[in-house]
């Protein structure tokens, strides 16, 4: 993928540039990302995770081709050109099939990766770090690498199987994984250990050898652009561990010696704007964000629900909050092992930074409650007094004339405000006026 490869080349030449990746399937989050993308000329990178989108539908019900079409339809709504959209697959491996024998799980993983590439996804994160039913609890690094190379071979075959005029640019790959697991830590965090340079070197060496054994050294290995490590950033339910550049100095220096490779930082959600800029400067040139964006979405939906209650009255309310909580209680599979403390469960279900609530927005009753709430609020102005009470940042933007005063606009702006921190971190040359919220593209 020329855009990612070129970006990595620019970064390796000394320019503090990067790219941020939206890991979400929520239409409001994606519209916000595409709307912000219209302010500049850079591509927008949108990634689906293996449990979210796969050949069986994932928890969204979408296959890779279905997710691609979904994103392109949103782009058409916003007026964003398809050729500036980069699609990626995150944690592609046996994550969804860990309770099955490894051979069966890997066969399903091969099929999944092939479908991603066949659907036009060109940034592929190969992650086989998770143990399957017949594996030891902790997998040897060499076995992880061999499995990743096996999936890479499947991806390359799927790419070559496409008609020449339909191939586009060849896939680029990201290897490695972070600790704790993706999506935020299960337990309360203390101090977080940064990946040691020796461990990063071992991951690269094992993967390079595995790619060579698969005959991928002169092709796919030359398109391995990213290594996932732990830079010392994470969040649990109610706390964020911020990036400390001093603790990652040796890790940052290590990657400078690796030609063509940058770091990919996961769990950058809730980092400060300055921390995001520091991460990119220190060669964590690919920043992933997911729960941080959907957390902002939930905050805005909850605020609009409060406005609805206060303005329209309980009798005309959608009862959005209770509908969502009822849906979560009825199907606890997405949060039960995260929120073990019964005393704080209701608090965590709504306000935890891990944002397990994001798995429920697509349920029919929840979608209907959201639609009802927005219909009750209407397309006209919201009461400024209530906007000031429940959404003070959007109130300030409305009063300054930068934002349209209606529910869809303030909802999308709440998410876009988070994403602008990432835009500013990865593209320092973007004019400040292009980063500012001016209300354009957020009133849809």
C-alpha positions in Angstrom: 0.0 0.0 0.0 1.8 3.0 -1.3 0.3 5.5 1.2 1.4 3.4 4.2 4.7 2.5 2.8 5.4 6.1 1.8 4.3 7.3 5.3 6.8 4.9 6.9 9.5 6.1 4.6 8.8 9.7 5.5 8.9 8.8 9.2 12.1 6.8 8.9 13.7 9.8 7.1 13.1 11.9 10.2 9.7 13.5 9.7 7.5 13.2 12.8 4.5 11.9 10.8 2.2 9.0 11.3 -1.3 7.7 10.8 -4.1 7.0 13.2 -6.5 4.1 12.8 -10.2 4.0 13.7 -11.2 0.6 15.1 -14.9 0.9 15.2 -18.0 -0.2 13.3 -20.3 2.5 14.6 -21.7 4.7 11.8 -21.5 7.9 13.9 -17.9 7.2 14.8 -17.0 6.5 11.2 -18.9 9.5 9.8 -17.0 11.7 12.3 -13.7 10.2 11.1 -14.6 10.7 7.4 -15.8 14.2 8.1 -12.6 15.1 9.8 -10.7 13.5 6.9 -12.3 16.0 4.5 -10.4 18.8 6.2 -7.1 17.5 4.9 -5.6 15.4 2.0 -4.5 12.4 4.0 -6.2 9.0 3.8 -8.5 7.7 6.6 -7.5 4.4 8.0 -10.4 2.3 9.2 -9.8 -1.1 10.8 -12.1 -4.0 11.7 -11.1 -6.6 14.4 -11.3 -10.3 14.0 -14.2 -10.7 16.5 -16.0 -7.7 15.0 -15.9 -8.7 11.3 -15.1 -12.2 10.0 -16.3 -14.8 7.5 -19.1 -15.8 10.0 -20.2 -12.2 10.6 -18.5 -11.5 13.9 -20.5 -9.5 16.5 -21.5 -6.9 13.9 -23.0 -9.5 11.5 -20.7 -8.3 8.8 -18.2 -10.2 6.6 -15.1 -8.3 5.3 -16.9 -7.5 2.1 -20.0 -6.4 4.0 -17.9 -4.1 6.2 -16.2 -2.6 3.1 -19.5 -1.8 1.5 -20.8 -0.4 4.8 -17.8 2.0 5.0 -18.1 3.0 1.4 -21.8 3.8 1.8 -21.0 6.1 4.8 -18.2 7.7 2.7 -20.8 8.4 0.0 -23.1 10.1 2.6 -20.2 12.3 3.7 -18.8 12.9 0.3 -15.4 11.3 1.1 -13.6 9.7 -1.9 -13.3 5.9 -1.7 -9.7 6.0 -3.0 -8.7 7.9 0.2 -10.0 5.1 2.5 -7.5 2.6 3.8 -9.0 -0.6 5.2 -7.2 -2.7 7.7 -7.7 -5.9 9.7 -6.7 -5.9 13.4 -5.6 -9.0 15.4 -6.3 -11.3 12.5 -5.6 -14.8 13.8 -7.3 -17.5 16.0 -8.6 -15.1 18.6 -12.3 -16.0 17.9 -11.6 -19.7 18.0 -9.3 -20.2 21.0 -11.6 -22.9 22.4 -11.0 -25.0 19.3 -8.0 -27.2 18.3 -5.2 -25.2 16.8 -5.3 -26.7 13.4 -9.1 -26.0 13.0 -8.7 -22.5 14.4 -5.8 -21.7 12.1 -7.7 -23.0 9.1 -10.6 -20.7 9.9 -8.0 -17.9 10.4 -6.6 -18.5 6.9 -10.1 -18.3 5.4 -10.7 -15.1 7.4 -7.5 -13.4 6.3 -8.1 -14.4 2.6 -11.6 -12.9 2.8 -10.1 -9.6 4.2 -7.6 -9.4 1.4 -10.1 -10.4 -1.2 -12.4 -7.6 0.0 -9.7 -4.9 -0.4 -8.2 -4.7 3.0 -4.6 -3.9 2.6 -3.2 -3.3 6.1 -3.1 -6.7 7.8 -2.2 -7.2 11.5 -1.1 -10.9 11.9 -1.6 -11.9 15.5 -1.3 -15.6 16.5 -0.2 -14.9 20.1 -3.3 -16.5 21.6 -3.4 -20.2 22.7 -5.9 -22.6 21.3 -7.6 -25.6 23.0 -4.6 -28.0 22.5 -1.9 -25.4 23.0 0.3 -24.7 26.1 -0.9 -21.6 28.0 2.0 -19.5 26.9 3.0 -20.0 23.2 6.7 -20.0 22.3 7.6 -17.0 20.2 8.8 -19.2 17.3 5.4 -21.0 17.1 3.6 -17.6 17.1 5.8 -16.4 14.3 5.3 -19.6 12.2 1.5 -19.3 12.5 1.7 -15.6 11.5 3.7 -16.5 8.5 1.2 -19.2 7.6 -1.6 -16.6 7.6 0.6 -14.2 5.6 1.0 -16.9 2.9 -2.8 -17.2 2.8 -3.1 -13.4 2.5 -0.5 -13.3 -0.4 -2.3 -16.2 -2.2 -5.6 -14.4 -1.9 -4.1 -11.2 -3.3 -2.5 -13.0 -6.3 -5.8 -14.8 -6.9 -7.5 -11.5 -7.7 -7.8 -10.4 -11.3 -4.8 -8.2 -12.1 -6.9 -5.1 -12.7 -8.7 -5.6 -9.3 -5.6 -6.1 -7.1 -4.5 -2.6 -6.4 -1.5 -2.3 -4.2 -0.2 -5.4 -2.3 -1.0 -5.8 1.4 1.3 -4.4 4.1 1.7 -6.3 7.4 2.0 -5.6 11.1 3.3 -8.2 13.4 3.5 -8.7 17.2 1.0 -8.0 19.9 0.6 -5.9 23.0 0.1 -6.9 26.7 -2.5 -6.6 28.3 -5.1 -7.9 25.8 -6.8 -5.6 23.3 -9.7 -3.5 24.4 -8.3 -2.4 27.8 -7.1 -4.4 30.8 -9.5 -6.7 32.7 -8.1 -5.9 36.1 -7.0 -2.7 37.9 -3.6 -1.6 36.6 -0.6 -0.5 38.4 2.7 0.4 36.7 2.9 -1.0 33.2 6.2 -2.5 31.9 7.4 -1.2 28.5 8.5 -3.8 26.0 12.3 -4.4 26.3 14.3 -3.8 23.1 15.6 -7.4 23.3 12.0 -8.7 23.3 11.2 -6.6 20.3 14.3 -7.8 18.5 13.4 -11.4 19.2 9.9 -10.9 17.8 11.3 -9.5 14.6 13.9 -12.2 14.3 11.5 -15.0 14.8 9.0 -13.6 12.3 11.8 -12.9 9.7 12.9 -16.5 10.0 9.3 -17.8 9.7 8.7 -15.7 6.6 11.9 -17.0 5.0 10.9 -20.6 5.6 7.6 -19.8 3.8 9.4 -18.3 0.9 8.1 -14.8 1.8 11.4 -13.1 2.4 11.7 -11.2 -0.9 8.0 -10.3 -1.1 5.8 -10.0 1.9 8.6 -9.4 4.4 9.6 -6.3 2.5 6.0 -5.0 3.2 6.1 -5.6 7.0 5.9 -2.0 8.2 4.8 -2.2 11.8 5.6 -4.0 15.1 3.1 -4.0 17.9 4.8 -3.5 21.3 3.8 -2.1 24.7 4.9 1.5 24.9 3.6 1.8 28.5 0.1 3.0 27.7 -3.1 1.3 28.8 -6.4 1.9 30.6 -8.5 -0.2 32.9 -12.1 0.5 33.9 -11.5 3.9 35.6 -7.8 4.7 35.2 -5.4 5.7 32.4 -1.7 5.0 32.4 -0.2 7.9 30.4 2.8 7.6 28.1 6.1 8.4 29.7 8.7 9.0 27.0 11.6 8.5 29.4 10.6 4.9 30.1 10.4 4.1 26.3 13.7 5.8 25.3 15.7 2.6 24.7 12.7 1.0 22.8 12.4 4.1 20.7 16.1 4.1 19.9 16.0 0.4 19.0 13.5 0.8 16.2 15.6 3.6 14.6 18.0 0.8 13.6 15.3 -1.3 11.9 14.9 -0.4 8.3 11.4 0.0 7.1 9.8 -0.6 10.5 7.9 1.6 12.9 5.9 0.7 16.0 2.1 0.4 16.1 0.7 1.5 19.4 -2.6 -0.1 20.6 -4.7 1.2 23.5 -3.8 4.8 23.0 -7.4 5.7 23.9 -7.7 8.5 26.5 -4.0 9.6 26.1 -3.5 13.3 26.3 -2.9 15.3 23.1 0.7 15.9 24.1 1.2 12.2 24.8 -0.1 11.3 21.4 2.4 13.7 19.7 5.2 12.3 21.9 4.3 8.7 20.8 4.5 9.6 17.1 7.8 11.5 17.7 9.2 8.3 19.4 8.3 6.2 16.4 5.0 4.8 17.5 3.8 6.1 14.1 0.6 4.1 13.9 -1.9 5.0 16.7 -4.9 2.8 17.3 -8.1 4.2 18.8 -11.4 2.5 19.4 -13.0 2.5 22.8 -11.9 6.1 23.3 -14.1 7.2 20.4 -17.1 5.0 21.4 -16.8 6.2 25.0 -17.2 9.8 23.6 -20.2 8.6 21.7 -21.7 7.0 24.8 -21.1 10.2 26.8 -22.9 12.3 24.1 -25.8 9.8 23.8 -26.2 9.8 27.6 -26.2 13.6 27.6 -28.8 13.8 24.9 -30.9 11.3 26.8 -30.7 13.7 29.8 -31.7 16.6 27.6 -34.6 14.6 26.2 -35.9 13.8 29.7 -35.6 17.4 30.9 -37.1 18.9 27.8 -39.7 16.5 26.5 -40.6 14.9 29.9 -40.6 11.3 31.1 -43.8 10.4 29.2 -42.2 11.2 25.9 -38.8 9.8 26.7 -37.1 7.0 24.8 -35.6 5.7 28.1 -32.4 5.1 26.2 -30.3 4.4 29.2 -32.6 1.8 30.6 -33.1 0.1 27.3 -29.3 -0.2 26.8 -28.8 -1.6 30.4 -31.6 -4.1 29.9 -29.9 -5.3 26.7 -26.6 -5.7 28.5 -28.1 -7.6 31.4 -30.0 -9.9 29.0 -26.8 -10.8 27.1 -23.9 -10.4 29.5 -21.4 -12.3 27.3 -19.6 -9.1 26.3 -19.0 -7.7 29.8 -19.4 -10.5 32.4 -15.8 -11.4 32.7 -14.7 -7.8 32.8 -17.1 -6.5 35.5 -16.8 -9.0 38.2 -17.6 -6.7 41.2 -21.4 -6.8 41.6 -21.4 -3.6 43.8 -19.9 -1.5 41.0 -21.4 -3.4 38.0 -24.1 -0.8 37.1 -21.4 1.9 37.2 -19.0 -0.1 35.1 -21.6 -1.1 32.6 -22.2 2.6 31.8 -19.0 4.4 32.5 -16.1 2.0 32.4 -13.2 3.2 30.1 -13.2 -0.3 28.6 -16.6 0.7 27.1 -18.1 -2.8 26.8 -21.3 -1.0 26.1 -20.1 -0.6 22.5 -21.0 -4.2 21.7 -24.7 -3.4 22.2 -25.4 -0.3 20.0 -26.3 -2.5 17.0 -29.0 -4.5 18.8 -32.5 -3.8 17.3 -34.1 -2.5 20.6 -31.1 -0.3 21.3 -31.0 1.1 17.8 -34.7 1.8 18.0 -34.3 3.6 21.3 -31.5 5.8 19.8 -33.7 6.6 16.8 -36.6 7.5 19.0 -34.5 9.8 21.2 -33.2 11.6 18.1 -36.7 11.9 16.7 -38.0 13.4 20.0 -35.2 15.9 20.0 -35.9 16.8 16.4 -33.7 18.5 13.8 -34.2 22.0 15.2 -32.3 23.9 17.9 -31.8 22.3 21.3 -32.5 24.5 24.3 -29.3 26.4 25.0 -29.8 26.1 28.7 -29.9 22.3 28.5 -27.0 22.1 26.1 -25.0 24.2 28.5 -25.9 21.9 31.4 -25.2 18.6 29.7 -22.9 19.3 26.8 -20.8 22.4 27.7 -18.1 21.9 25.1 -20.7 21.6 22.3 -22.6 24.5 23.8 -19.5 26.7 23.5 -19.0 25.7 19.9 -22.7 26.5 19.1 -22.4 29.9 20.8 -19.3 30.7 18.8 -21.0 29.8 15.6 -18.8 26.8 14.8 -21.4 24.1 15.2 -25.0 23.7 14.2 -27.4 23.4 17.1 -29.2 20.2 16.5 -28.9 16.7 18.0 -27.1 14.9 15.1 -24.5 17.7 14.8 -23.6 17.8 18.5 -23.5 14.0 18.6 -21.1 13.7 15.8 -19.0 16.7 17.0 -18.5 15.0 20.4 -16.7 12.1 18.7 -14.9 14.3 16.2 -13.4 16.3 19.0 -11.6 13.2 20.2 -10.3 12.3 16.8 -8.8 15.7 16.2 -6.2 15.0 18.8 -5.1 12.1 16.7 -5.1 14.2 13.5 -2.9 16.8 15.2 -0.5 14.1 16.5 0.0 12.3 13.2 0.1 15.3 10.8 2.0 18.2 12.4 2.0 20.0 9.1 -1.8 20.3 8.9 -2.8 23.9 9.3 -4.3 24.7 12.7 -7.4 26.1 10.9 -8.0 22.7 9.4 -7.9 21.1 12.9 -10.3 23.5 14.5 -14.0 22.6 14.9 -15.8 24.9 12.5 -19.1 23.0 12.2 -18.5 22.0 8.7 -19.5 18.4 7.9 -20.9 17.8 11.4 -24.5 18.8 10.8 -25.5 15.7 8.9 
